[in-house]
Amino acid sequence: MKDSENLSAQQSLDIITSMIDQAKGNVQRNSFYFLLWGWVVVLANLGMFTLSILHYKHPYIVWLITIPAWFYTLYHGFKNSTDKTTTSHFDRISAALWICYAICIFTLVAFGYKINYQLGPVILIVSALPTFISGMILRFKPLMIGGILFWVFGIIGFLLPTYMQSLAGAVAILCGYLIPGYMLKNKREE
């Protein structure tokens, strides 16, 4: 191999740093998703908790608010993908990670009847993975901490009565999505 084809350690580090910075910028622009889903899921969890306390027969009905959120997410993602000029390797990894996460959530919801729809703690633990890994990829500690808190609140959820699990879910989403989402948004605006 010619010397001109070999990258120095510094050049390699510069390329990697540039890719990470680009991925950070793309995720910061996409703080929208953390905020949208954070608020939708917090509201759904609090609604379910309230309906459970009121002994409403179908407290899970409040989760129907996620349907328009999914459509809006798909629309927003499609619109942004056509506007985006560059996509890094980290962007593709992050997209694949969150797509796999969505598939896991759909699978859990579709087969939730097998576990009497006691999905709260399971979804929190599954949510820990893409959140924590996104934080690792971006070197953004609030997302990493958010991922850890999803694991913690998932474990706590298993120990709580069923009606209280949605309250633990709301707190987990606040810590795991909303706080890091606003931090990303504010970082973008600086």
N, C-alpha and C positions, 0 to 999 in steps of 0.2 A: 504494500500500500504506500502511496506517496505521502510525504509529510504534510502536504497541503490538504489531504483528505482527513487527516487526524485532527481531532479537536483537542485543544488543551483542556486541562481540568477547569480553568477559569471560564473558557468558552462554553463548556458543557454546563457549568453551574449557572452561567448567565442565561443560557437557553431555558433551563429548567425554571429558574426564577421568573423569567419572562412568561412562561406558560402558566405558572402559578398565579402571577399577577393578573394575567388575562382572565383566568378562571375566576379569581376573586372579583374582578370587575363584572364578569357575566353573572355571577351569583348575587353580587350586590344589586345589580339591575333587577334580578329576579327575587329580591326580598319580598316582592309582591306576593309570591306563592306562600311564603311562611306566614305573612300577615293575613292573607285571605283565608287560608286553611286554619290558621290559628284561631281567628275570630269565629269562623263557621263551626269548628269543632268545640270551642269553648262554649258557644251559645247552645249547641246541641247537647253537650254534657250537662250544662246548667238547666236547660229545659227538661231533659230527661230526669234529672234529680228532682226538680220541682214537681213534675207530673207524678213521679214515684211517691213523693211525700203526700201529694194530694190523692193518692190511691187511684189514679187514672188507670184504666184497664190496659191501655197500650202506650206506655210512656216512650217507647222507642219510636213512635210516629214522628217525633221531632227531628229525627235523623233524615227525614225527607228534604230538609234544607240543603243537604249535600248534593242533591241532584242538579239544581241550577249551578252550584259551585263547580261541579265537574264540567258542565258544559262551558262555563265561563273560563275555566282553567284550560280546556282544550282550545277554545277560541283564542285566548291570550297567548298560549304556547305556539299555536300555528302562526298567529300574526307576528310574534317576535322572531320565529324561525325564518320567516321570509325577509324580515328587516335586518337580521344579523349578518355582519360582513365576514366574520371569522369564527371558526369553531375549533377549540383546542382539544387535545386528547383528554384533558381533564373534564372539559364540558361533556364529551361523549361518555366518559366513565360516570359522571354525575347523573346524566340523563338516564343511562342504563340502570343505575342504582335505584333511582326514584321510580322508573317504570316497573322494575322488579318488585319494589315495595307496593306499588299500586295493585299489581297482580296478586300479591300476597293478601292485601286487604280485601280485594274482591273475592278471593277464594275463601277467606275467613267468614265474610258476610254470607256468601252463598251456602256454605256448609255449617254455618253457626248453629243451626238447629241440632246438630249432632252433639253440641255441648250446651244445649239449652240457651243459646244466644248469650252466654256469659263471656262476652268478647273483650270487655274493657281492659283487663290486665294483659291479656294476650296481645291486643293491638298496641298497648303501650310498650311492651317488650319488643315487639317487631319494629315499632317506630324508633326505638333506640338505635338500631343498626344504621339506617341511612342518615339519620341526624348526626350521629357520632362520626361516621366515615366522612360525611360532607365537611364537618368541622376539621377533621384530620387533613383532608385534601386541601382545604383552604387555609389551614393553619389559623383557624378562627376559634379560639377557646370557648366563647359563649355557646357555639353549636356543639362542641365536644361535651361541655358541661350539661347542655340540654339533653344530649343523648344519654349521658349517665343518669340524669334525673328521670328520664323515661324508664330506664331499668328499675331505678329505686321505686318510683310510683307504681310501676307494674307489679313489683313484689308486694308493696303495700296494698295494692288493689286486691291481690289474692287473699289477703288477711282481713279485708273489710266485708261487711254485709253487702249484698248485691246492690241495694239502693244507694250505698255510699261510694261505690266504685266510680260512678259518673262524676262525683265531686273530685275524687282523686285524679280522674282523667282531665278535668278542667284545669286543675292546678298544674298538672304535668304539661299540658299544652301551653299554658301561660309561661312556664319556665323554659320549655323546650323549643317552642316556635315563636311566640310573640315577643318575648324579650330579645332573643337573638335576631329576630326579623326586624325589629325597630332599630337595633344596633347596626345591622347591615344597611338599613335605609339611611340612617343618620350618617354612617360612614360614607355612603355614596354622595350625600349632599354636601359633604365637607369640601 
